[in-house]
Amino acid sequence: MHPVEPHATALLLAVLGILLLISALFSRATDRIGVPVVLVFLAIGIAAGLPQLGGIAFNDYAFASRVGIIALVLILFDGGLNTPVAVLQLALKPAAVLATIGVLATAALVAVAAHWFGVDWAPALLVGAVVSSTDAAAVFAVLRGSGISLKKRVGTTLEMESGLNDPLAVILTTLLTRNLIHPLGTADLRAVVLEVAIQIAVGFVVGYVLGRLGGRQIARLHLSAGGLYSVFTLALAFLSFGAATLLRGSGFLAVYVTAVTLGNARLPYRASLTRVHDAMAWLAQIVMFLILGLLVTPPRLITVAWLSIALALFLAIVARPVVVAFCLAPFGYRLREVVYVGWVGLRGAVPIVLATFPVLQGAPGADWAFHVTFFIVVVNAIVPGMTVPWLTRKLDLESGDPPSSPAVLEIESMRPLNGEMLSFYIDEALPVTGSTIADLPFPSGSAVMVIVRGQDLIAPKGHTVLEPGDHVYVLTEPMDRELILLMFGRPEGLG
C-alpha cells in the first residue's frame, strides 16, 4: 500500500533531509585526505541505491538529466558572478584554445585509446567526447579544503576553461549520439564547425545582452524586500540558458557570460546576492551528485572497471598533459604552470550528465558508456585529485595572498553608495605597520572602522598601533581611494 499525503511527501523530505545531512557532515572528512568533496556525494548516492543499505530504487535518466542541467546552470552562474573582468583578461585566449582545440584533441586521444583496448569506434568516440570537458569546481573544492589559493593566472585558466569547454563537449556528444542511432559513416566537418560557431556566438551574445540589461535594470529596481533581488538574478540565470538554447546557442556559455557581465556591474545587496548563489550552487552540486549516484548500478561498474581505470589513467597521465602542453605553448606559460594545468584538469558533473543524453535517446551501448564515464570521473578525481594540494605547494603556485580575516564586515545597501569599505591585511613590509592611527595621514573622508586581531575585535583609537597580522577595515570615499591604497597596499580579496 502506497503512503498517502501528507505522509508520502513527509517520507520524501525525510529521506532527502537525511541524505543532505550526511553529505554535509561527511564532506568535512575530505579536507583531511584531499579527495574532492563531490566523491562523497556520489558515494552516498550509490550507497542509498544499494538494496542492502538505502534501498532507493531510481533509474529515471530523464529526471536526473534535467536536475543535472539545472544544477550546472546554478554552479556556472555562481562561478561567473564572482569573476572580475580584469582577471578574465589574464587567461581568456589560452582558456579559449583549451576549450576548443583542447576538447577536440582530448576526445580524439581518449577515443583512440578506447579503440586500442577493443572498443568499436562509435562508442569509443562517444566516451571520448563525454569526458573531454573539465570541472574547475572540483579543483577549487580540494584547494579550499586544504586552505590553498592558486596564483591568479593558473586559477583563472582552469576556471575559464571549465566555463567555456562545455558547449563543444555538448555538441560533440549530441552529434556522436546521433551517429550511434543512425550511423552516417563520416561526419560533415564543415557542418560540425558551423554548428559549434553558431552555438558559441549565440551563447555569448545572449549572455552578454542579458547581463548588461540585467545589470542596468537591477540598479533601478526598488523591490519590497532584499531577498527579491536574488530572485531577479536567478531568473536571469534560467532565462539566459533557456533563451540561448532555444536560439540554437550554448545555454551553458550564455549563463557564464551573463553572470560575469552582471557580476561586474554595480549590484545592490552584492554580499547577500553572492552568498545566496553560493548556497544554491552547493545545494545544486549535492543534489545533482546524489541523484547521479542513485543511477549507478554497482555490478555494472564492476564489469567495466578494468577498461575505465585504464582510460582514466590514460586521460590523466597522457592525454590531458599532452593536450595542455600543445595548447599553452604559444602563450608563454612556465613549465610548472603547464604541468599543473595538465595534471589537475579534473572531471566532474558535466561528463556524467552528458552521459545521460545517449541513454535518453536510446542509443545502443548507452548504458555501457554511462557506467564507463562514471568510473572514469571517479578515478580521475581520486588520482589527480588527491595530489592537488601537494602539487600546488611543490610547484610553488600558491597565490601568496594573506590569510583571510576571521571576521567579515560588509555594508549592504539597496542602492550603490559613493563610499566603500576596504579591508587590508597588515604585514611587516607595509609602511603603516607599527604606526598609531593618529600618525597616519588619513584624508578627511576616510577612517579606520574596526581592527580584527586574532579572535578580538578592536575599536580603533588614535593611540591604537597597527600590528603585523591585523585585518584593518577602512571606510573611504572614491576620491580618497588611491591614497588609501598607497598607504595600505592591495585590498583583501582582490589579489
C-alpha positions as CSV (number, residue, x, y, z in Angstrom):
1,M,0.0,0.0,0.0
2,H,1.4,3.4,-1.0
3,P,1.5,6.1,1.6
4,V,-1.0,9.0,1.1
5,E,-0.5,12.7,1.5
6,P,1.0,14.3,3.5
7,H,2.8,11.1,4.6
8,A,4.3,10.5,1.1
9,T,5.7,14.0,1.0
10,A,6.9,13.7,4.5
11,L,8.7,10.5,3.7
12,L,10.3,12.0,0.6
13,L,11.5,15.1,2.6
14,A,12.8,13.0,5.5
15,V,14.9,10.8,3.1
16,L,16.2,13.9,1.2
17,G,17.0,15.6,4.5
18,I,18.9,12.6,5.8
19,L,20.9,12.3,2.5
20,L,21.7,16.1,2.5
21,L,22.7,16.0,6.2
22,I,25.0,13.0,5.7
23,S,26.5,14.7,2.6
24,A,27.2,17.9,4.5
25,L,28.7,16.2,7.6
26,F,30.9,13.7,5.6
27,S,32.2,16.4,3.3
28,R,34.4,17.6,6.2
29,A,36.3,14.4,6.2
30,T,37.5,15.0,2.6
31,D,39.6,18.0,3.9
32,R,42.0,15.7,5.6
33,I,42.7,13.4,2.7
34,G,42.4,15.8,-0.2
35,V,39.7,14.0,-2.2
36,P,37.2,16.2,-4.0
37,V,34.0,16.5,-1.9
38,V,31.9,15.6,-4.9
39,L,33.0,12.0,-4.5
40,V,31.4,11.9,-1.1
41,F,28.1,13.0,-2.6
42,L,28.4,10.3,-5.3
43,A,29.3,7.6,-2.8
44,I,26.3,8.5,-0.6
45,G,24.1,8.4,-3.7
46,I,25.4,4.9,-4.7
47,A,25.0,3.6,-1.1
48,A,21.4,5.0,-0.9
49,G,20.6,2.9,-4.0
50,L,22.0,-0.4,-2.8
51,P,19.3,-2.8,-1.6
52,Q,21.5,-3.7,1.4
53,L,21.7,0.0,2.6
54,G,19.3,2.7,1.4
55,G,17.2,0.5,-0.9
56,I,16.1,3.5,-3.0
57,A,15.2,2.3,-6.5
58,F,15.9,5.0,-9.1
59,N,16.5,4.8,-12.8
60,D,14.8,7.9,-14.2
61,Y,17.6,9.2,-16.5
62,A,15.3,12.0,-17.8
63,F,14.8,13.4,-14.4
64,A,18.4,13.1,-13.5
65,S,19.5,14.8,-16.7
66,R,17.1,17.7,-16.0
67,V,18.3,18.1,-12.5
68,G,21.9,17.9,-13.7
69,I,21.3,20.7,-16.2
70,I,19.6,23.0,-13.7
71,A,22.4,22.3,-11.2
72,L,25.1,23.1,-13.7
73,V,23.3,26.4,-14.5
74,L,23.4,27.4,-10.8
75,I,27.0,26.3,-10.5
76,L,28.2,28.2,-13.6
77,F,26.2,31.3,-12.6
78,D,27.8,31.3,-9.2
79,G,31.3,31.0,-10.6
80,G,30.8,33.7,-13.2
81,L,29.2,36.1,-10.7
82,N,32.5,36.1,-8.7
83,T,34.8,36.5,-11.7
84,P,36.2,40.1,-12.3
85,V,36.6,41.1,-15.9
86,A,40.2,42.2,-15.1
87,V,41.0,38.7,-14.1
88,L,39.5,37.2,-17.3
89,Q,42.0,39.1,-19.4
90,L,44.8,37.1,-17.9
91,A,43.6,33.8,-19.4
92,L,40.9,34.4,-22.0
93,K,42.9,33.4,-25.1
94,P,44.6,30.2,-23.6
95,A,41.3,29.2,-22.0
96,A,39.5,29.5,-25.3
97,V,42.1,27.4,-27.0
98,L,41.8,24.7,-24.3
99,A,38.0,24.8,-24.6
100,T,38.1,24.2,-28.3
101,I,41.2,22.6,-29.7
102,G,41.9,21.0,-26.3
103,V,38.4,19.4,-26.1
104,L,38.7,18.0,-29.6
105,A,42.2,16.7,-29.1
106,T,41.3,15.1,-25.7
107,A,38.2,13.5,-27.1
108,A,40.2,12.1,-30.1
109,L,43.1,10.7,-27.9
110,V,40.7,9.0,-25.4
111,A,38.7,7.5,-28.4
112,V,41.9,6.2,-29.9
113,A,42.9,4.6,-26.5
114,A,39.4,3.1,-26.1
115,H,39.6,1.6,-29.6
116,W,43.1,0.2,-28.9
117,F,41.5,-1.5,-25.9
118,G,39.0,-3.2,-28.2
119,V,36.0,-0.8,-28.2
120,D,34.3,-0.1,-31.5
121,W,34.9,3.4,-33.0
122,A,31.4,4.8,-32.5
123,P,31.1,4.2,-28.7
124,A,34.8,5.0,-28.3
125,L,34.3,8.4,-29.9
126,L,31.2,9.0,-27.7
127,V,33.1,8.2,-24.5
128,G,36.0,10.5,-25.6
129,A,33.6,13.4,-26.3
130,V,31.7,12.9,-23.0
131,V,34.9,13.0,-20.8
132,S,36.5,15.9,-22.8
133,S,35.3,18.7,-20.5
134,T,36.9,19.7,-17.2
135,D,35.4,20.9,-13.9
136,A,37.2,23.7,-12.1
137,A,34.7,23.4,-9.2
138,A,36.3,20.0,-8.3
139,V,39.8,21.6,-8.2
140,F,38.8,24.6,-6.1
141,A,36.8,22.4,-3.7
142,V,40.0,20.5,-3.0
143,L,42.1,23.7,-2.6
144,R,39.6,25.4,-0.3
145,G,39.5,22.3,1.9
146,S,43.3,22.5,2.1
147,G,43.4,26.2,2.8
148,I,45.3,26.9,-0.5
149,S,44.6,29.6,-3.1
150,L,46.1,29.4,-6.6
151,K,48.0,32.1,-8.4
152,K,45.6,34.1,-10.5
153,R,46.8,33.2,-13.9
154,V,46.7,29.5,-13.3
155,G,43.5,29.5,-11.3
156,T,41.7,31.7,-13.9
157,T,42.9,29.5,-16.7
158,L,41.4,26.4,-15.1
159,E,38.1,28.2,-14.2
160,M,37.6,29.8,-17.6
161,E,38.4,26.6,-19.4
162,S,35.7,24.8,-17.5
163,G,33.2,27.5,-18.1
164,L,34.0,27.6,-21.9
165,N,34.5,24.0,-22.8
166,D,31.0,22.7,-22.0
167,P,29.5,23.9,-25.3
168,L,31.8,21.9,-27.5
169,A,31.5,18.8,-25.3
170,V,27.7,19.0,-25.5
171,I,27.8,19.4,-29.3
172,L,30.2,16.5,-29.8
173,T,28.1,14.3,-27.5
174,T,24.9,15.2,-29.4
175,L,26.4,14.5,-32.8
176,L,28.0,11.2,-31.8
177,T,24.9,10.0,-30.1
178,R,23.0,10.7,-33.3
179,N,25.7,8.8,-35.1
180,L,25.2,5.8,-32.8
181,I,21.5,5.7,-33.6
182,H,21.8,6.5,-37.3
183,P,25.3,5.7,-38.4
184,L,26.4,8.3,-41.0
185,G,29.9,7.0,-41.7
186,T,31.9,10.2,-41.9
187,A,30.5,13.4,-40.4
188,D,30.4,16.7,-42.4
189,L,33.3,18.6,-40.8
190,R,32.0,21.9,-42.1
191,A,28.6,21.3,-40.6
192,V,30.2,20.5,-37.3
193,V,32.4,23.6,-37.3
194,L,29.4,25.8,-38.3
195,E,27.2,24.4,-35.5
196,V,30.0,25.0,-33.0
197,A,30.5,28.5,-34.2
198,I,26.7,29.2,-34.1
199,Q,26.4,27.8,-30.5
200,I,29.3,29.8,-29.2
201,A,28.3,33.1,-30.9
202,V,24.6,32.9,-29.9
203,G,25.5,31.8,-26.4
204,F,27.9,34.8,-26.0
205,V,25.6,37.4,-27.5
206,V,22.6,36.2,-25.4
207,G,24.6,36.1,-22.2
208,Y,26.2,39.5,-22.7
209,V,22.9,41.2,-23.7
210,L,21.0,39.7,-20.7
211,G,23.9,40.5,-18.4
212,R,24.0,44.1,-19.5
213,L,20.3,44.6,-19.4
214,G,20.0,42.8,-16.1
215,G,22.8,44.9,-14.6
216,R,21.2,48.2,-15.6
217,Q,17.7,47.1,-14.5
218,I,18.7,45.7,-11.1
219,A,20.3,49.1,-10.2
220,R,16.9,50.8,-10.8
221,L,14.7,48.3,-9.1
222,H,13.0,49.2,-5.8
223,L,11.8,45.8,-4.7
224,S,10.0,45.5,-1.4
225,A,12.5,43.0,0.2
226,G,16.2,42.4,-0.2
227,G,15.6,38.7,-0.9
228,L,13.8,39.5,-4.1
229,Y,17.0,40.7,-5.8
230,S,18.3,37.1,-5.7
231,V,15.1,36.0,-7.3
232,F,15.8,38.5,-10.1
233,T,19.3,37.2,-10.6
234,L,18.2,33.6,-10.5
235,A,15.6,34.5,-13.2
236,L,18.4,35.9,-15.4
237,A,20.4,32.7,-15.0
238,F,17.4,30.5,-16.1
239,L,16.4,32.9,-18.8
240,S,19.9,33.1,-20.3
241,F,20.2,29.3,-20.5
242,G,16.7,28.9,-21.9
243,A,16.8,31.7,-24.5
244,A,20.3,30.7,-25.8
245,T,19.4,27.0,-26.1
246,L,16.1,27.8,-27.9
247,L,18.0,30.0,-30.3
248,R,20.4,27.1,-31.1
249,G,23.1,28.6,-28.9
250,S,25.1,27.3,-26.0
251,G,23.0,27.7,-22.8
252,F,25.9,27.0,-20.5
253,L,28.1,29.6,-22.2
254,A,25.3,32.1,-22.0
255,V,24.8,31.5,-18.3
256,Y,28.5,32.0,-17.6
257,V,28.7,35.2,-19.7
258,T,25.5,36.6,-18.1
259,A,27.0,36.0,-14.7
260,V,30.4,37.6,-15.5
261,T,28.7,40.6,-17.0
262,L,26.3,41.0,-14.2
263,G,28.9,40.4,-11.5
264,N,31.0,43.3,-12.8
265,A,28.1,45.8,-12.6
266,R,27.2,47.8,-9.5
267,L,24.8,45.5,-7.7
268,P,22.6,46.3,-4.8
269,Y,22.9,43.9,-1.9
270,R,26.0,42.4,-3.6
271,A,27.2,40.5,-0.5
272,S,23.8,38.9,0.1
273,L,23.5,38.0,-3.6
274,T,26.8,36.2,-3.7
275,R,26.0,34.3,-0.5
276,V,22.6,33.2,-1.8
277,H,24.1,32.0,-5.1
278,D,27.0,30.3,-3.4
279,A,24.5,28.4,-1.2
280,M,22.3,27.5,-4.2
281,A,25.4,26.2,-6.1
282,W,26.4,24.0,-3.2
283,L,22.9,22.6,-2.8
284,A,22.7,22.0,-6.6
285,Q,26.0,20.2,-6.5
286,I,25.0,17.9,-3.6
287,V,21.6,17.1,-5.1
288,M,23.0,16.5,-8.5
289,F,25.7,14.1,-7.4
290,L,23.3,12.3,-5.1
291,I,20.9,11.7,-8.0
292,L,23.7,10.7,-10.4
293,G,24.9,8.2,-7.8
294,L,21.5,6.7,-7.5
295,L,21.5,6.0,-11.2
296,V,24.6,3.8,-11.0
297,T,24.4,0.0,-10.8
298,P,27.4,-1.2,-8.8
299,P,27.5,-4.7,-10.5
300,R,27.6,-2.9,-13.9
301,L,30.5,-0.8,-12.7
302,I,32.5,-4.0,-11.9
303,T,32.1,-5.2,-15.5
304,V,33.7,-2.1,-16.9
305,A,36.2,-1.5,-14.1
306,W,39.4,-2.5,-15.9
307,L,38.7,-0.6,-19.1
308,S,37.5,2.5,-17.1
309,I,40.6,2.5,-14.9
310,A,42.9,2.2,-17.9
311,L,41.1,5.1,-19.8
312,A,41.1,7.2,-16.6
313,L,44.8,6.8,-16.1
314,F,45.5,7.4,-19.8
315,L,43.4,10.6,-19.6
316,A,45.2,11.9,-16.5
317,I,48.8,10.8,-17.3
318,V,48.9,11.1,-21.1
319,A,46.0,12.7,-22.9
320,R,45.4,15.8,-20.7
321,P,49.1,16.7,-20.2
322,V,50.0,16.4,-23.8
323,V,47.0,18.4,-25.0
324,V,47.6,21.2,-22.4
325,A,51.3,21.4,-23.4
326,F,50.3,21.8,-27.0
327,C,47.6,24.3,-26.4
328,L,49.5,26.5,-24.0
329,A,52.8,26.5,-26.0
330,P,52.1,29.8,-27.7
331,F,51.1,31.7,-24.6
332,G,54.4,31.8,-22.6
333,Y,53.3,29.8,-19.6
334,R,56.1,28.5,-17.4
335,L,56.8,24.8,-17.4
336,R,55.5,24.3,-13.9
337,E,52.2,26.1,-14.8
338,V,51.8,23.9,-17.9
339,V,52.5,20.8,-15.8
340,Y,49.9,21.9,-13.2
341,V,47.1,22.8,-15.6
342,G,47.7,19.5,-17.4
343,W,47.6,17.4,-14.2
344,V,44.7,18.9,-12.4
345,G,42.1,19.1,-15.2
346,L,39.7,17.1,-13.1
347,R,36.4,15.8,-14.4
348,G,33.2,16.4,-12.5
349,A,29.4,16.5,-13.1
350,V,29.4,17.6,-16.7
351,P,30.6,14.3,-18.2
352,I,28.1,12.2,-16.1
353,V,25.3,14.5,-17.1
354,L,26.3,14.3,-20.8
355,A,26.5,10.5,-20.5
356,T,22.7,10.5,-19.7
357,F,22.0,12.0,-23.2
358,P,22.6,8.8,-25.2
359,V,20.6,6.8,-22.6
360,L,17.6,9.1,-23.1
361,Q,17.9,8.8,-26.9
362,G,18.0,5.0,-26.6
363,A,21.4,4.8,-28.3
364,P,22.9,1.3,-28.5
365,G,25.5,0.8,-25.8
366,A,24.5,3.9,-23.9
367,D,24.2,2.2,-20.5
368,W,27.7,0.9,-21.0
369,A,29.0,4.4,-21.9
370,F,27.3,5.9,-18.8
371,H,29.0,3.5,-16.4
372,V,32.4,3.8,-18.1
373,T,32.1,7.6,-17.9
374,F,31.0,7.4,-14.2
375,F,34.0,5.2,-13.4
376,I,36.4,7.5,-15.3
377,V,35.2,10.6,-13.4
378,V,35.6,8.8,-10.0
379,V,39.1,7.5,-10.8
380,N,40.2,10.8,-12.4
381,A,39.0,12.7,-9.3
382,I,41.0,10.4,-7.0
383,V,44.3,10.1,-8.9
384,P,45.0,13.7,-9.7
385,G,42.5,15.0,-7.1
386,M,44.4,13.7,-4.0
387,T,47.7,15.2,-5.2
388,V,46.3,18.7,-5.9
389,P,47.3,20.4,-2.6
390,W,50.7,18.7,-2.6
391,L,51.4,19.6,-6.2
392,T,50.3,23.2,-5.7
393,R,52.9,23.6,-2.9
394,K,55.6,21.6,-4.7
395,L,55.4,23.7,-7.9
396,D,55.2,26.9,-5.8
397,L,51.8,28.0,-7.3
398,E,50.2,29.3,-4.1
399,S,49.0,32.9,-4.6
400,G,50.8,34.2,-1.5
401,D,47.6,36.1,-0.5
402,P,47.4,36.9,3.2
403,P,45.2,34.7,5.4
404,S,41.5,35.6,5.4
405,S,40.1,37.6,8.2
406,P,38.2,35.5,10.9
407,A,35.5,38.2,10.8
408,V,33.9,39.7,7.7
409,L,32.3,43.2,7.8
410,E,30.0,44.2,5.0
411,I,27.9,47.1,4.1
412,E,24.7,46.3,2.3
413,S,22.6,48.8,0.5
414,M,19.7,48.8,-1.9
415,R,21.4,51.4,-4.0
416,P,25.2,51.7,-4.8
417,L,26.9,54.0,-2.4
418,N,29.5,56.6,-3.1
419,G,31.8,55.4,-0.3
420,E,33.2,51.9,0.2
421,M,34.7,49.8,2.9
422,L,38.0,48.1,2.2
423,S,39.8,45.5,4.2
424,F,43.6,45.2,4.4
425,Y,46.0,42.7,5.9
426,I,48.8,44.3,7.8
427,D,52.2,42.6,7.2
428,E,55.6,43.7,8.2
429,A,56.6,45.2,4.9
430,L,53.8,47.8,4.9
431,P,54.9,51.4,5.9
432,V,51.9,51.7,8.2
433,T,53.0,48.7,10.3
434,G,53.9,49.8,13.9
435,S,52.3,53.2,13.4
436,T,49.5,54.6,15.5
437,I,46.3,55.6,13.8
438,A,46.8,59.2,14.8
439,D,50.1,59.3,13.0
440,L,48.6,58.2,9.7
441,P,47.7,60.9,7.1
442,F,44.1,60.0,6.6
443,P,42.0,62.2,4.3
444,S,39.0,63.8,6.0
445,G,36.6,61.4,4.2
446,S,38.4,58.2,5.4
447,A,38.7,56.4,8.7
448,V,39.6,53.0,10.3
449,M,36.3,51.4,11.3
450,V,37.5,48.3,13.1
451,I,40.6,46.1,13.6
452,V,40.4,42.3,13.7
453,R,43.4,41.0,15.7
454,G,43.3,37.2,16.2
455,Q,39.9,36.5,17.8
456,D,39.5,40.1,19.1
457,L,37.6,43.0,17.6
458,I,39.3,46.2,18.4
459,A,37.7,49.6,18.4
460,P,40.3,51.9,16.8
461,K,41.5,54.9,18.8
462,G,44.1,57.5,17.9
463,H,46.7,55.7,20.0
464,T,45.9,52.2,18.6
465,V,49.0,50.7,17.0
466,L,48.7,48.7,13.8
467,E,50.4,45.3,14.3
468,P,51.5,42.7,11.8
469,G,48.7,40.2,11.3
470,D,45.9,42.7,11.8
471,H,43.0,42.9,9.4
472,V,42.0,46.6,9.1
473,Y,38.7,47.8,7.8
474,V,38.8,51.3,6.3
475,L,35.9,53.4,5.2
476,T,36.8,55.7,2.3
477,E,35.3,58.0,-0.3
478,P,36.0,57.4,-4.0
479,M,38.3,60.4,-4.3
480,D,40.5,59.1,-1.4
481,R,40.7,55.5,-2.6
482,E,44.1,55.8,-4.3
483,L,45.7,57.4,-1.2
484,I,44.4,54.6,1.0
485,L,45.8,52.0,-1.4
486,L,49.1,53.8,-1.3
487,M,49.1,53.6,2.4
488,F,47.8,50.0,3.0
489,G,48.5,48.2,-0.3
490,R,46.2,45.8,-2.1
491,P,42.8,45.2,-0.5
492,E,41.9,41.7,0.6
493,G,40.0,39.6,-1.8
494,L,41.5,41.4,-4.9
495,G,44.8,39.5,-5.2
